[in-house]
Amino acid sequence: MAFALLVFIVVLASLMIAPGADGLLGAYLATLMFAIAYNDARYYLIPNELTAAAFGLALLRVGVTVPNASASSMLWVVFCAVAVALPLVLLTLFYRRWRGREGLGLGDVKLAAVAGAWLELPTAAAVIELAALSAIAVYIAGAAMRRRPLRATAFLPFGLFMAPAIWIGWTSERLLLRWGYAWLG
């Protein structure tokens, strides 16, 4: 019940922050991001179907909200997705080679691509940083409350933190855009 109420609130917020098609697509983004967060928290798994739907919505968003959208507009979304995901792929490969085990799952990498598809590149970088710092802080706080030592091999459901951060990044961009136009006159 609490999860459904949270999703309702973020959907409503999306529609209020960006009225029209962008807000409706943002509401779908919110729903997908919170479904990803819930699934990752519960099963340590980010379903491909949810990240694919979010990426597809990013492409649809360009077609619906960008005046005179062209193939180059769609290619830009793909380029941004790759630009955000590629460093995480390299980090994943480096960590696997260095430590001999998985560090970051490919679901997290695909979710980073969604961030690149939906957000401006600086915002996507900030979202990943926000998610990483939030995950670390929650892990440290949890260990301290349970009086347990920190473990380098602990599993953290990174999607639990990154998925909502993507929606927060989208809302932040929309609010800055709205306030920017208000400041202009």
Protein Blocks (a to p, Z undefined) as FASTA:
>chain_A
ZZmmmmmmmmmmmmmmmgcjklmmmmmmmmmmmmmmmmmmmnopacfklmmmmmmmmmmm
mmmmmghiafklmmmmmmmmmmmmmmmmmmmmmmmmmnopafbdfklmmmmmmmmmmpcf
klmmmmmmmmmmmmmmmmmmmmmmnopacdfkbccdfklmmmmmmmmmmmmmmmmmmmmm
mmnZZ
